[in-house]
Amino acid sequence: MMLVVPAIADSYGRRLPFIVTMAASVAAQSWLMMTSSLDTALGLMIVLGMTFPGKNVVGLAYLLEFTSSKSQEAVVNYYMYLEPILTLYMTFHYSEYSNKYFPLQAIYLCIGIIDLLFIVAFLPESPRYFYSHGEYE
């Protein structure tokens, strides 16, 4: 998936692959929160891992195409610093505070739903994609 999804996004635009992978992630997270089967949970974790290229690689490229050239470095730095901080927080939370995954999973699920709805409702395909493929006026 790591090689396929970004290549599809380069050829056909960033919006659709990002929406599809976000929808798959939201569906897998929702199902993961409801399942009691370990086998199902493991399968859903694999699906969540497979959505990584679409959410992170394509999503970051999609975000940068809407960001001014002056702000792109700050956006990338913010993104690259935020991800390990959240990972460390989750590790600390599970090891020291609580071993219940549901509250944090619910928060991340809500953020994913809000992101997905925002993209579907408000963001068009990136102008840079159209320009690079000669589809502009």
Secondary structure, DSSP 8 states (H G I E B T S, - for coil): -TTHHHHHHHHH-SHHHHHHHHHHHHHHHHHHHH---HHHHHHHHHHHHHTHIIIIIIHHHHHHHTS-TTTHHHHHHHHHHHHHHHHHHHHHIIIII----HHHHHHHHHHHHHHHHHHHHH--S-HHHHHHTT---
